[in-house]
Amino acid sequence: MLDLLLAAVALAIALSLRPWRVVGSAGPPWPWMALWACLPLVWGVDRYVGLAVVQPLSGAVLLMLLAGWPLTVLSLIPVALVTGVLAGLEWVQVLQRFVWLGLVPATLALAWGGLLRRWLPHHLFIYILGRGFIGTALCTAAAGWLSGWLHGSPPGVDDSELAIARWLAAWGDAFLAGMLVAIFVAFRPQWLATYSDRLYLDDDRPPEP
């Protein structure tokens, strides 16, 4: 019931913000599309390999950094549905993965980013390390632990094993997100909806004559 309530509230908010208005005629950046298309392959990895202790990567935090929270929430619906078909999940499991692999990590990352902008300097490495790397690890791990606390561990997996597995999976997410965020900030900052040179770079160059 909680999963359904969280999903309904988040979808209502995301739809009310109409994020498709800011995408433009060209659509989202191609790395965002590539990541989005690959997510069903990683969201169901535990079912594909038949090992419950193998934990899926989330990818939702990186998706949120690239596209913003509202568009990410809406885009995760087809990800969850395709994962359900490929992995043979029941609708309750599909909803659970949408909420705890997608919605909650992305929402926690949005809140984490707000805290960093409020309390820490607006510095380039604060964004890369704080949001791309550390924030991804903390938000993804927290979502996984909350899910385990609310829903319990899969059959055959101890609670402590699940907690460790989700912590390790969160760092896998963090390394991927941190690396790509650093590359995009350096070479394609326009691909990151949550980044702005004007905000994070101090321009000390003298004005042009």
Beta strands, then each sheet from edge to edge (+ up, - down):
end
